[in-house]
Amino acid sequence: MTTESGTAVTVGATLRPRVAAHDGSVAAPPAAHAVADASDRGARVVVVVIALAWHLVVGLPALLRAGPGMAAPAVVTAGWLVTALVGVASGVRLLRGGLPPARRLAAVLLVVDAAVFAAAGERFLFTTANWVWGGLAWFFLLVLWRRPVRWLLAVLAAHATIALAAVVLSGATAPADLSRYAMYVYGTSTLPVAVFAGAAALTALARDRAGTAAAALAVAAERAAAERARGERQARLALVSGTAEELLAALAAGDADPADPEVRRGAVLAAARLRRLIAESDDVPDPLLHELRAAADLAERNGLPIDLVTVGTPPELPVDVRRGLADPLTAALADARGWTRLTVVAGPDEVVVGLVTPDHDGPDGSAAPPTGNGPVECRHERDGEIRWTQTRWRRP
């Protein structure tokens, strides 16, 4: 939406990211993604800490206590080291905002899973020395983070299948052993699955809530900007209309003579200001040039030859800056006679607008000191032959 307020333009930029995702859905604004990323990062930290702490605090002491009593302690130890390396590498990637290569690392962990079950031996099958029972599921969580939950379920199913094969091959097929197996699988899988699904759900919920809040704030801000622009425009229109009404009332009452140059100048000035006010609300690529052309067009309709020369493209300027650049020139155009040259020189950090007209009041060589209108500087000079009016804006 184009308004007289620079705020409305900013609000429009805020709303724009929510209107068109490629799949036809409503895309969340950047603020919503920032909130969701913060929620996801907190869950990543928790999962990394749980996996590595379990591996060090629970798995390692049990492995050291079991020692040579295992069938192949070197294999179990090597598997522990490989899993630790996978966990550290995945944790670093996650904490830096990336994702680890899921398929390759999941395959490595499943190979370690099978090797440790085979190397632990029947004696340590259901003990903490066989650390893959309770600890490996958290490493599956690390390498499969933010992947579909079905991937985690498939890997945990493969883990359960490997464990069942180890139980059967060890001859632990009594009902008590099979019940223990079922309890191990259930107990070591449900919590990681709950954390995985819960973190994904919380992240999605945070993104949705933040997106809704951002959209509501953007709508409220745009409404406030529209009301502000409407108030500013009404005040500006009242000022211009008041001048025109006074002139028309004086003409109607016979207190003003249409042949009086001052009366004619006041009429031209009121018309130029009204025309520029209307041009302010037009949605055009170069609003300043558009407003100046509107004033120049009115001067030409009143029989004043005018040359308009532009060099460069003006940057995007707030309405008050454009008014400061154009208003003094509009007043000078209303008083111009004979001919006029209007020049606009623009760059990314500076805009200079100059108006040259014949000096019809005679020579005096005066030059008024520069005056300021906020960020816009205005200068008037005359030497008896020409009048020169210049407005200048510099980026702070």
TABEL-V709991 format. One record per residue. RES is the residue in one small letter. OMEGA is omega in whole degrees, 0 to 359 (NA if undefined). Layout:
[[RES:OMEGA] [RES:OMEGA]]
This chain:
[[m:179] [t:178] [t:177] [e:184] [s:175] [g:180] [t:182] [a:178] [v:179] [t:180] [v:177] [g:177] [a:179] [t:183] [l:189] [r:181] [p:184] [r:189] [v:188] [a:167] [a:185] [h:181] [d:179] [g:179] [s:178] [v:182] [a:180] [a:177] [p:181] [p:180] [a:179] [a:178] [h:179] [a:178] [v:180] [a:179] [d:178] [a:177] [s:181] [d:181] [r:177] [g:178] [a:178] [r:180] [v:181] [v:183] [v:179] [v:180] [v:181] [i:184] [a:184] [l:179] [a:178] [w:182] [h:183] [l:189] [v:183] [v:186] [g:185] [l:178] [p:179] [a:178] [l:180] [l:179] [r:181] [a:175] [g:185] [p:182] [g:179] [m:180] [a:179] [a:185] [p:180] [a:179] [v:179] [v:179] [t:178] [a:177] [g:178] [w:180] [l:179] [v:179] [t:177] [a:178] [l:177] [v:180] [g:180] [v:180] [a:180] [s:179] [g:178] [v:179] [r:182] [l:182] [l:176] [r:177] [g:180] [g:178] [l:179] [p:176] [p:192] [a:188] [r:183] [r:182] [l:176] [a:178] [a:178] [v:181] [l:178] [l:176] [v:176] [v:179] [d:181] [a:182] [a:182] [v:177] [f:180] [a:186] [a:182] [a:180] [g:184] [e:183] [r:184] [f:187] [l:184] [f:178] [t:179] [t:175] [a:173] [n:193] [w:181] [v:179] [w:188] [g:188] [g:188] [l:182] [a:179] [w:176] [f:171] [f:179] [l:181] [l:187] [v:181] [l:184] [w:179] [r:169] [r:179] [p:183] [v:179] [r:176] [w:180] [l:179] [l:180] [a:180] [v:177] [l:175] [a:176] [a:176] [h:178] [a:179] [t:177] [i:180] [a:179] [l:178] [a:179] [a:179] [v:181] [v:181] [l:177] [s:179] [g:180] [a:184] [t:176] [a:180] [p:179] [a:179] [d:179] [l:176] [s:177] [r:178] [y:181] [a:179] [m:177] [y:181] [v:181] [y:184] [g:183] [t:182] [s:187] [t:182] [l:176] [p:179] [v:179] [a:179] [v:181] [f:181] [a:180] [g:179] [a:178] [a:181] [a:179] [l:178] [t:178] [a:179] [l:179] [a:179] [r:182] [d:180] [r:180] [a:178] [g:179] [t:179] [a:179] [a:179] [a:179] [a:178] [l:180] [a:178] [v:179] [a:180] [a:179] [e:178] [r:179] [a:179] [a:179] [a:178] [e:179] [r:179] [a:179] [r:179] [g:178] [e:181] [r:179] [q:178] [a:179] [r:180] [l:178] [a:179] [l:180] [v:181] [s:179] [g:178] [t:180] [a:180] [e:178] [e:180] [l:180] [l:178] [a:178] [a:178] [l:181] [a:180] [a:181] [g:179] [d:180] [a:181] [d:179] [p:179] [a:180] [d:181] [p:180] [e:177] [v:179] [r:178] [r:178] [g:179] [a:179] [v:181] [l:179] [a:179] [a:180] [a:179] [r:179] [l:180] [r:178] [r:177] [l:177] [i:181] [a:181] [e:184] [s:179] [d:179] [d:184] [v:181] [p:183] [d:185] [p:182] [l:179] [l:179] [h:180] [e:178] [l:177] [r:178] [a:178] [a:179] [a:179] [d:178] [l:178] [a:178] [e:179] [r:176] [n:174] [g:180] [l:176] [p:184] [i:174] [d:178] [l:182] [v:179] [t:177] [v:181] [g:181] [t:180] [p:175] [p:177] [e:185] [l:174] [p:183] [v:182] [d:177] [v:179] [r:178] [r:179] [g:178] [l:189] [a:187] [d:178] [p:179] [l:176] [t:177] [a:179] [a:177] [l:180] [a:182] [d:185] [a:177] [r:174] [g:180] [w:182] [t:173] [r:180] [l:185] [t:177] [v:177] [v:188] [a:172] [g:182] [p:184] [d:182] [e:175] [v:179] [v:178] [v:181] [g:178] [l:179] [v:179] [t:175] [p:178] [d:186] [h:181] [d:179] [g:186] [p:168] [d:175] [g:183] [s:176] [a:180] [a:177] [p:180] [p:176] [t:182] [g:173] [n:186] [g:180] [p:184] [v:177] [e:181] [c:182] [r:177] [h:176] [e:175] [r:182] [d:181] [g:178] [e:179] [i:169] [r:183] [w:177] [t:181] [q:171] [t:185] [r:174] [w:175] [r:177] [r:181] [p:NA]]
